[in-house]
Amino acid sequence: LLFHTFPHAHVCPYTMRLEVRRQVIKPSNQLMNSISQDFASLSELAHREYQAANYEDAERHCMHLLRQEPSNISVLLLLSSIHFQCKRLEKSAQFCSMAIKANPVCAEAYSNLGNVFKERNQLPEALENYRHAIRLKPDFIDGYINLAAALVTAGHLEQAVQAYATALHYNADLYCIRSDLGNLLKAMGRLEEAKACYLKAIDTQPTFAVAWSNLGCVFSAQGEIWLAIHHFEKAVQLDPNFLDAYINLGNVLKEARIFDRAVSAYLRALVLSPNHAVVHGNLACVYYEQGLIDLAIDTYKRAIELQPHFPDAYCNLANALKEKGLVAEAEECYNTALNLCPQHADSLNNLANIKREQGFIEEATRLYIKALEIFPEFAAAHSNLASILQQQGRLTEAILHYKEAIRIAPTFADAYSNMGNTLKEMNDITGAMQCYSRAIQINPAFADAHSNLASIHKDSGNVPEAIQAYRTALKLKPDFPDAFCNLAHCLQVICDWTDYEARTSKIVAIVDDQLRRNRLPSVHPHHSMLYPLTHEQRKGIATRHAQLCIEKISVLHKSSYVHPTALAPGERLRIGYVSSDFGNHPTSHLMQSIPGMHNRKRVEIFCYALSPDDNTNFRQKVSSQAEHFVDLSQGARNEIFALRCAPIQVMWLGYPGTSGASFMDYIITDRVTSPLHLAHAYTEKLAYMPHTFFIGDHMQMFPHLSERAILKGKDKPLDPRKDNVTVVNATNLEPIMSKADVKAFVRQAEVIHGPEKEVKVTEVVVPVLEISTTAPVETMFYTGQVQTSVEGVPVQNGVTALTQTHIKAATGEEVPQSILITSRHQYGLPEDAIVYCNFNQMYKIDPMTLKMWCEILQRVPNSVLWLLRFPSHAEPNVLKFCESQGVNTKRIKFNNVAAKEEHVRRGQLADLCLDTPLCNGHTTGMDMLWAGTPMVTLPLETFASRVASSQLTALGCPELIAKTREDYVNIAVRLGTDFAENTGKSVESSCGGVMNRNFHRTTSLLKAIVLFSHSFRGILELVFPLAAIKTKAITVSRSGQSQDHTL
């Protein structure tokens, strides 16, 4: 979130000329003709001295004249004006009265007397005298002008407009007065009328710099920054010593972020007025924006030195000090500003920002509200208060305050961006994208908004758009760790490995720096496995994100729960499953049956859903099989664990690594996934399962894939090597087997099973269904038709049927009851080649992995690599890399992502799955094994890189677990070569154990996977009671030594 701070106070936004004009007092021609030549000369001299502001000399000459003619109106008026300019108001009024006594109808005398009353703030008397003057002399222009100025002071603006208009009616060429009228109209918000006045003034006097400057102010108010700049520049060109125009020019250049020219304008203003505190303050604001924080601090201090009671300068100095990390000094400056001006809303707002960052949420909220009480139209305070409400989960209230901020300031880009964040949290993706786009439209250089928009694209799968937006953000703000790390992840997602080493090295440096400074790392915990970080760095990333959960909870002032220390006699153990994935999600695919498998006499089962109901059978099954199903999708989050909602809190599935949280006690794992020597990489105690922590619900979801038959025409020879070219699956194969000539492949496999390494010899029988002709099936494949008949038995197209006729079967929610036929031909795979596959998302592939796969293809000539467009944008990058490794790109076969059932079933067509060492296929690995396809893996040191090894170890296939990259390649090559030559006998591998192409395709081994689920529920019931338990857990002592603990 962006906390909007007002970094500067805008001073001198435009030039106003509403002050009382100098009195124009000229004796009449008749009087001048009536005096002697000497009198006339001395009178002229007195006027010249007055014009030159030599008031003492002018007064001396007038007194000499007055002695000659005591009732001379011209002399009396001049004396009243002299005393007025010298602030001797009593004397000025005295001479006005003498003039009136000498000539009761002298309009000028009443006007001058009005000026005296106005200066004394006696506005009613002033207005009466001005009005009497123009009654005496209806064409008295100066009287109308002075009346207008007094009316402005009195707040009678419409009457003031009429007075100015009357003056201009008598003399349309008074460009100064027309400019003053423009200022008044601008102040009233009538910008177009003001603009017309300034243009008319300029038309009358093109060199009138004040009108050019004032017109610039109108354009600035209308958002026409470039026109404003042009007019201010014209003003200073006409009058190089025009201070206000230079200040205004600096302000608009600052607003346009043309900082170098803004500095020049302010420096020129300081040449004209070196001790102008406001200009020093505005210049400091530009330095601040340029990142010249030290120079900004010095300049703010100079402004304060010139004007010690300058709350704006203290507020802005505090902003600069805070930017430099001097938070205590910044807080002191904000408080000084508030001591000088308790109603200083900017300081209240900015001090609230500090309090918020310090964790004093209530105090911050109080300060924001106080700022809004003082200044209800304070857009930034609305936006900042909204962000606190968002943090508290009060999203609807937050949106209201963001909207209020935008109503007040329609071009408030930060408010749009922050409102986008809130809408995103509310799953209003369209609204969030509109907000980010509007923020960018307002401020194209707003790097954070570009980054936020990129994140929306990234989460929506629009990776190219996300990459472009992240790159724009980094171009605008090169030192932007969040944008860089997210860009790196996007590039990883599409296998763009340009500058891969430099990129990953920079990520490591960013993480190291952020952890050292106790900042939230820009790398998400789930992505940390993709980069060459240390265990301590990965754990540090998780810990800092877990701390964020605690901070969010602290905002709500919720107390942790208090739990009993032991179960009461006869009381059942209560187990709660909390997940945001109860629905069509891989986690539910794995564990949806677990809640229903518990012994209800011993345990009471609760399921808490943090995500909305997706109306799938997966959600319904979990809901129906749990004793208590609670929908917490209306605002609850994973942060609830920070409240200690249970005496024992456990990590299992969903996230493959340590939580880093002090409030998570155990992580369910096993000795392969989390060996003892890596226990220090976890903040949790390790709760070991006897076989594997990973389970699958595949027996319930895909029982039709536990067996399969091979389909072939009688006219084709029986080739044992082609047992996965065209396969038939059904929960009941009897109808088609009864119509076909059934033959079989019979094989034996020795399998080392479980941690006890028990050797089992299992016979594998693969039925082969010989039919008179395969033409109907081939036609179905070629035309894409849904169904055909084989020997009078209806069969369905394995690619098109379920998505068109039984969508819930396609998604895995129901078991298909039809006979499905699947062929390599349907996926563009060669029938006579060795097919290596990987169905993982592409981000799990790194250059070293794809290089290994290319080497495998090169060493097994008649082979192809089968991948998924997951996403499609990765395909050209993968093909380009393979080509660079000397592999013909025709050997790389891509297919689209399929629905769950087809995804698992088509895995049968591959000969070997090549796992991704960086981050294994977890659910995908289970899918491949259930399809009967062996998988080779290489465990590294992270949790995510060892799950496949755990699965294979539990299935008794340790020979498929490589120890090095070379070993990985050799195993894959050996299996590929053996498959090509295998005629049905078992093949002993040099890496130990027995490997066979159909090593999994036995009922006993397939059931073994689901048996993990049945045994798992029983083990869970033993793991968590507070009494002594048999299951072991591992923790790490402070010395770093691993220790066994009994739960």
URGIVEN-V768357 format. One record per helix or strand. SS is the DSSP state (alpha for helix, beta for strand). FROM is the first residue (numbers start at 1). TO is the last residue. If there is no record, write none. Layout:
SS_FROM_TO + SS_FROM_TO
//
This chain:
alpha_29_34 + alpha_37_51 + alpha_55_68 + alpha_73_85 + alpha_89_102 + alpha_107_119 + alpha_123_136 + alpha_141_154 + alpha_157_170 + alpha_175_187 + alpha_191_204 + alpha_209_221 + alpha_225_238 + alpha_243_255 + alpha_259_272 + alpha_277_289 + alpha_293_306 + alpha_311_323 + alpha_327_340 + alpha_345_357 + alpha_361_374 + alpha_379_391 + alpha_395_408 + alpha_413_425 + alpha_429_442 + alpha_447_459 + alpha_463_476 + alpha_481_493 + alpha_500_516 + alpha_525_530 + alpha_535_556 + beta_573_579 + alpha_586_591 + alpha_594_597 + beta_603_609 + alpha_617_625 + beta_628_631 + alpha_638_643 + beta_650_651 + beta_666_669 + alpha_676_681 + beta_685_688 + alpha_698_701 + alpha_703_705 + beta_709_713 + alpha_720_722 + beta_726_729 + alpha_734_737 + beta_741_753 + beta_758_771 + alpha_775_783 + beta_787_790 + beta_793_797 + alpha_801_805 + alpha_807_810 + beta_820_823 + alpha_824_827 + beta_834_838 + alpha_842_844 + alpha_847_859 + beta_863_868 + alpha_872_884 + alpha_889_891 + beta_892_895 + alpha_900_909 + beta_912_914 + alpha_923_930 + beta_934_938 + alpha_943_945 + alpha_947_954 + alpha_958_960 + beta_961_962 + alpha_965_981 + beta_987_988 + beta_994_995 + alpha_1003_1023 + beta_1032_1036 + beta_1042_1046
//
